[in-house]
Amino acid sequence: MAALGAFPWDSVDSVEFEPSMLRTALEQTLVGMYSVEDLVQWAEAIEVREDIEMTDARVRGIIHVLANPTMEGPTNATRLRAWIAELDTGNPD
């Protein structure tokens, strides 16, 4: 989060948010390196950035669900495992 905050909002350049990046964050949360609350805050910060591109539909969907727990429901270990499995399929649609 701190590193993300260092980038300006009006950045001309963008970066691609890849499935492997999301998978790593989900796995780290599953093993307790981060709390679900940390993961939610991280997803909220990513979702609002226009300079972070999410061309993979799975990534967009998971980030949206994570960033909107009131609307989409809470995240738990079962959901984390399902998302990790989904990202392992290699099928972006």
N, C-alpha and C positions, 0 to 999 in steps of 0.2 A: 504494500500500500504506500509506504514512504517513497519507494522508487517511482511508482506511478505518479505520485503527486509532484514529482520533480519536473515532469513534462508539462509544457504549456498547453492550455486548452485549444489554442488556435494554431496548433502544429500543422504544417503543410504536409509533412511526411506521415505515413501510416505504417502500421505493422500488422502482420497477419497473425491472428490468434489461432494456433494450431491445436488439433485434437490432443496431441501428446502433452501439450502444456496443461490442458484441462485435466487430462487423465492423471498427471502427476499430482495436481492439487487435490483431486478427489481421493487418490490413494493415500496421500499424506494426512488428509482429514480422517480417513478410515482407520489409520493406525494411531491416531491421537496426536500427531505433530501439531495440528491446528484444530480448533473447535469448529463446530458447524456454524456458530455465530461469526467466527473469523471468515469462513468460506463465504457466507452470505454477504458480508460487508465487502469482500474482495469482488464477488460477482456484481454487486451493485455498482462498484467503482468502474468495473470494466464495461458494464452494459451501457453506461451513459457516455462513454468516450467515442467520439466520432473518428478518432485516429487509430482505433483498434478495429481492424476488419475481421469479421467472422463469416467467411464464405462457406464453411461447413455447416450444414443445416443442423446436425446433431449438436455442435458446439453452441450455436445460437439458441437452440431450444433448452439445453441444459442451463446455460447462463441465465436465460430468462426465468426459468423455474427457480433457480437458486436465488436470484435477485428479488423475487416476489413471493416470499413464503406465506404471506397473509392470503394472497390470491391462489397460489398454487399448492399450498400445503407444506408442512415441515419436511426437512430433509433428515433422514435417518440412515443407519448402516445398510439397510435393505435397498434403499434408493441409491445410495452411493455405489453399491456393488452392481446394481442394474445399469447405472450409467457407465461404469468402467467396462462392463461387458459390451454395452452398446458401442462404445468408442473402440473396442477391440475388433469389431466386425470389419472395419475397413470400408464400410459402405456409407458414404456421406449423406445419402438421401433417405 
